Each structure stands twice: as structure tokens, then as C-alpha cells.
Amino acid sequence: SIPLLLNVWCVRINLALHILIKLELLLGYALSAVAKQDLSWILKRSIK
């Protein structure tokens, strides 16, 4: 039963890593989008 328990933990860890990676990607997209908006806003302000 020990190998089965290890297998369950491996699956859980893999799932957790998968979710973390997806969250990190989403966060990266959000941050880059915000950064781009800020840059365009700064450029517009400096042009005026």
C-alpha cells in the first residue's frame, strides 16, 4: 500500500505544480498587460 500512497502524493504534487504554473502564467500576462498600459499612458502624457 506504500507505493500506492506515494503515487497519490506524486499525482497531487504534479497537479499542484500544474496549477502554480498556470497561475504564474496568468499573473505574468496580467502584469505585462498592465505594464504596457502604463507605458502607453506615460508616452501619451509626455507627448502632450
N, C-alpha and C positions, 0 to 999 in steps of 0.2 A: 504493500500500500504506500510505501515511501516514494517509489518512483512516480506514482500517480499524483501524490501531493506536490512533488517537485514540478511535474508537468503543469499542474493547475497554477502554481506560482509563476512559472515561465510564461504561461498564457496571459496571466494578469499583468505581469511586468511589460510584456510586449504591447498589450493593449494600452497601458498607461503611457508608455513611450510614444505610441502612435498618436494618442490624444494630445500629449505635450507638444509633439512636433507640429500637429495641425494648429494648435493654439498659437505656437510661436510663429508659424507662417502667417496666420491671420493678423497677429499683432504687428508683424513686420509690414504687411500690406497696409494696415491702418496707419502705422507711423510714417511710412513713405508717402502715403496719400496726404496726410496732414502736413508733412514737410514740404511737399510740392505746392500745396495750397498756400502755405506760409511764404514760400519763395516767390510765388506769383503775386501774392498780395504785397510783399516788400518791393518787388520790381515795379508794380503799378504805382505804389506810393512814391517811389523815388523818381519815377518818370514825370509825375505831375508837378 
